[in-house]
Amino acid sequence: MTVPATRASTSALLVIDVQNDFIPGGRLAVPGGDEIVPLINQLGRSFRQVILAQDWHPAGHASFASSHPGKQPFEIVQLPYGEQKLWPDHCTQGSRGAEFHPTLELTHAQLIIRKGCNPDIDSYSAFMEADRQTTTGLAGYLKERGIDTVYLVGLALDFCVMFSALDARAAGFNAFVVLDACRGIDMDGSMDSAIRRMQTAGVELIQSTAITGQALA
C-alpha cells in the first residue's frame, strides 16, 4: 500500500473531537483518550493542512438523555430522523468540557468545524449530520482547497472517527484512519463493527509509522 505524501497540499489531517469531555475525567470519557494527544501533536507537524472537528452542543440537545424524561444514557430513542443513542450531557457550548484538550498543540490548524450545533439533530460525522441530509460544509471546503486525501485521528474511533471516515469516502475523498492515534469506546462490539464498516467502504486503516516512517513516542 502506498500512502500519499502527507506534506502535499492535497492531503489534510482531520483531528476529531480531542476535547476535555472525551478525555478520562470528562463527562463522556473515552478510555485512554489522553494517551493519543502527544502522537497527534507529532503527526500534525507532518501536515500543512490541519482541520479540527469539535463537538459543540447547545444545552438541552436532543441527544442528551437529560432531555428525555425517564431515559438513561445509552438508551435508544426514536427522533424524527431515526434511532438516536442517548448520551450524558457533554461538550456543551462554551463549557470547559467542550474545549480542546489543553496539551493539543496544533496552532497551524486552518479550520475548526463545529458539529452537533443543531439542538434537534446529532452529528457524529464532521461531514454530515445524523439526518443524513444536512452537511457541515467540510467537503466543500476541502474540495475548494484542492484536497483529495484526509487522514483521520482522534475520538472516538467507533463513533465520530468512523462516521467521518465513511462520509469522507462517500464524498469522494481518499481516507486513512491512523489507528494508533485513535481510541474507541467499544460498546456492544462497536469497535469490531467500525473496523468492518470502514474496510468495506474503502477506508485505509494504518499506523502512524506509515506516515512518519518511524515509531513515534
N, C-alpha and C positions, 0 to 999 in steps of 0.2 A: 504494500500500500504506500502510495506517495502522498505525503502531506504537503499542501501548498505552503510556500514561504510565508511565514507569519508577519514579516515586516512589509510585505507587499501592500500597496494601498488598496488592493481588492479584498483584503481579509480584515476581520474585526473580531475582537474579544468581547463577548457578551457576558457580563457578570450578573448573575441572577440572585437578587434578594439577600445579600450579605448584610443583614440588619440585626439589630440587637434582639428583637423578639424571636429570631430564629436561632440564636446562639444559646448554649447552655446558660440557664438563669433567666431566659426570656419567656414570654407567655406561650410560645409555640415552638419550643426548643427542638432543634434537630441534633441528635446525638453526634458529638464530635464536630459540630458546625464551626467552632472556633479554630479547629486544627488546620483548616484549609486556607486561612487568611494569609499566612506568610507565603504559601505557594502561589496563591492568586496574585499577590503583590509582585512576586518574581516573574510570573508569566506575563503580567501586564507590561513589563519592560520590553517584551519582545514584540509588542504591537503598537503601531502608530494610531490605530483606530480602536478606542475602548468605549464601550457603552455600558451604563449601569442601569439595571432594572430595579425598581423599588416598589414594594407593596405599599399602598397608600390609601387606606380605607377611611371613609368618614365614620364617625361614631354611629352606632346603630346599623351597621352594614348588614345586608340580608344574609351574608354567610356566617354571621356570628350566632352561636347558639343562644346567647342572651337576648337576641331579637325575636326569639320564638318561645313564648311561654311554655314551660313544661318540657322543653327539649334540652338535651345534654350535648356537649361537644362530641363530635364524631358520629352522631346520628345522621341519617339521611332524610331530607325533606324534599318535597316537590315544589319547585318555583316555576314561574311561567316559562322559563327556558329549559326545564327538565330537572333531573336529580341534582341535588346540592348537598355535599357533605358539610356539616356544620363544624365550626372551629371555635376555639376560645377567642375572645376579643384579642386582636393583635394588630400591630402596625397601624395604629390609629393616627390619622393625620396630625402632625405636629408633636407627637409623643416621642419620648426617648426611645421607646421600643421600635419606632419606625425609622430611627436614624441608622445610617450605615455604621457597621462595627468601627469603633474608634481607631483600630490599627489598620484598617483598609487604606492603602496608600496608592491611589490611582488618580492623582491630581490632573493628569493629562487627559482624563476621560472627557469626551466632547459632547456627550448626551446623557441625560438621566431620563429614562422613560418610566413614568409612574403608572401603575396599573391597579385595578380594583377601586378606582375612584368613584365609579357609578354606584350609588347606595343600593341599587336593586339587582346588580349583576356582579358576580365574582369574576376574577380574571387570574388564572394561574399563568397563562402564557404572556410573554412580553409582546406578542404579535396580535393576539385575538382574545376578546373577552369570551366568557363562558356561554353567551347566547349564540356564539359561532357566526355572528353577523357583524358585530361592532369591532372594528380594527383599532389598534392603538396608534397607527401611523408609522410604526417602526419599519415595516417592509418598504414603504415608500421612501423613507429617509435613507435606508441602506442602498436602494436602487439609485436614488439621486446622487449618492456619493460614489457610485460605481463599485460597490462592494458586492461580491458574489459568494463569499465564504464566511461563515461565522463559526467561532469556537466558543463553546458554552461551558461555564464553570459556575459553581455556587450551590444554592439551597432552594428547595430540596430536590435531589436527583429524581425521585419518583413522583414528583408533582410539577413544580414550576419549571425546573430544568427540562424534564421530559416534554411537557406540553409546548414549551418554547422551541425545543428542537424539532418536534413534529411539525409545528407551524412554520418553522424556517424552511423545512423541506417542502411543505405544501406550497409555499410562496416561491419556490424555485431556487433556493439557496443551497449550496453545499453546507452540511452541518456536521461538526465534530464535537462530541462531548468528551471533555477531559475528565476521566473517571476519578483520578486521584485528587482532583481539585473540586470534587463534589462530595456531599454527604446526603444520605436519604433518611426518611422516616421509617420505612419498611413496615407498613401497616397492612396486615392481612395479605401478605405476599406481594405488596405493591412494588418492591424492588425488582423481583423477577419479571413481573408483568411489564414494568417500564423498560427493562432491557430488551425484552422480546419485541415490544411495540416499536422501539427506536430502530432496532435492527431491521425489522420488516419494512419500515419506512425509508430505509437507506441512510440512516444516521450512522456515521462512523464513530465507534467507541474507542478512544485512545488513552494512553497515559501521557503525562507531561513530558516524558523523555522523547516522545515523537516530535515535540515542538522544539525542545532545547538541545536534544542530542545528549543530554546528561541528566542524571538524577538531581533533583532539587531538594534541599533540606526543608 
